[in-house]
Amino acid sequence: MVDSLQITFKEMAPSAALEARIREHAAKLGRFHPDPMTLRVVVSCPHQHHLAGKRFHVALMARVRGHELVANRTPDEHHAYVDPYIAVHDAFHALRRVLMEHARVRRGDTKLHEPTPHGVVVSLFPEDGYGVLATPDERDIYFHRNSVVNGSFDEVHVGTQVRYAEETGEQGPQASSVFVLKNA
């Protein structure tokens, strides 16, 4: 919930319609973070290029329990915000992600990323275009020559250490992607 909202227009005329849109976006922020917050919104149009037209910059600063969270959208060479409504929408989208991450960290939730499995090539059948990996838990996993991602199948030898992505194939486990570990 936004307790306090301050909207500032710089280097441009204030817009009642744009201010109303900002208020709509601000009203929805309570769904993404449980704490009350104060929100400052600055919309500016510093780049008034003759050929490129107006480009808008939107900065959002939310204060939540002593933490200042910032999100902004600036015109750059890849995406010029010539429509202030799009710039506002994108800035609020970025702030929602920041607020959700802040709430997640505050709750103590942790993101769990499973490590990419490692294995060792134990058999190769170059004439047939496949090989077999051994996993640390002593399983054998088939891989096809086309599964080798960062190298050539011809450069893989018995004893080569690899990372792999496993899936279930027609005849059991297989590696859909095999990454050769160069420094192993």
SULMO-V907918 format. One record per backbone hydrogen bond with DSSP energy under -1.0 kcal/mol. CO is the residue of the C=O (numbers start at 0). NH is the residue of the N-H. E is the energy in kcal/mol with one decimal. If there is no record, write none. Layout:
co=(CO & CO)
nh=(NH & NH)
e=(E & E)
This chain:
co=(0 & 3 & 5 & 7 & 9 & 14 & 15 & 16 & 17 & 18 & 19 & 20 & 21 & 22 & 25 & 27 & 28 & 36 & 36 & 37 & 38 & 39 & 40 & 41 & 42 & 43 & 46 & 48 & 52 & 56 & 57 & 58 & 59 & 60 & 61 & 62 & 63 & 66 & 68 & 70 & 72 & 78 & 79 & 80 & 82 & 83 & 84 & 85 & 86 & 87 & 88 & 89 & 90 & 91 & 92 & 93 & 94 & 95 & 96 & 97 & 98 & 99 & 100 & 101 & 102 & 103 & 116 & 118 & 119 & 120 & 122 & 124 & 124 & 124 & 128 & 129 & 130 & 131 & 131 & 132 & 133 & 134 & 138 & 140 & 141 & 142 & 143 & 144 & 146 & 151 & 152 & 156 & 159 & 160 & 161 & 162 & 164 & 166 & 168 & 171 & 172 & 173 & 176 & 177 & 178)
nh=(36 & 38 & 40 & 42 & 44 & 18 & 19 & 20 & 21 & 22 & 23 & 24 & 25 & 26 & 28 & 30 & 31 & 2 & 3 & 62 & 5 & 60 & 7 & 58 & 9 & 56 & 54 & 52 & 48 & 43 & 72 & 41 & 70 & 39 & 68 & 37 & 66 & 63 & 61 & 59 & 57 & 75 & 81 & 55 & 86 & 87 & 88 & 89 & 90 & 91 & 92 & 93 & 94 & 95 & 96 & 97 & 98 & 99 & 100 & 101 & 102 & 103 & 104 & 105 & 106 & 108 & 163 & 161 & 133 & 158 & 131 & 127 & 128 & 129 & 144 & 124 & 142 & 121 & 122 & 140 & 119 & 137 & 134 & 132 & 174 & 130 & 146 & 147 & 177 & 154 & 155 & 159 & 120 & 180 & 118 & 178 & 175 & 173 & 171 & 168 & 141 & 166 & 164 & 148 & 162)
e=(-2.1 & -3.0 & -3.1 & -2.9 & -1.2 & -2.4 & -2.2 & -1.9 & -2.3 & -2.3 & -2.0 & -2.3 & -2.6 & -2.1 & -1.3 & -1.6 & -1.9 & -2.6 & -1.1 & -2.7 & -2.7 & -2.5 & -2.9 & -2.5 & -2.7 & -2.9 & -1.1 & -1.5 & -1.3 & -2.8 & -2.8 & -2.6 & -2.3 & -2.5 & -3.5 & -1.8 & -2.1 & -2.9 & -3.2 & -3.4 & -2.4 & -1.5 & -1.7 & -3.5 & -1.9 & -2.4 & -2.5 & -2.8 & -2.1 & -2.5 & -2.2 & -2.2 & -2.3 & -2.5 & -1.7 & -2.0 & -2.9 & -2.6 & -2.2 & -2.4 & -2.6 & -2.4 & -2.5 & -2.4 & -2.1 & -1.9 & -1.9 & -2.6 & -2.9 & -2.9 & -2.6 & -1.1 & -1.3 & -1.5 & -2.6 & -2.9 & -2.3 & -2.8 & -1.5 & -2.5 & -2.0 & -2.0 & -2.4 & -3.1 & -3.0 & -2.6 & -2.1 & -1.1 & -3.1 & -1.7 & -1.2 & -2.2 & -2.5 & -2.5 & -2.7 & -3.1 & -2.8 & -2.8 & -1.2 & -3.2 & -1.5 & -2.7 & -2.0 & -3.2 & -2.4)
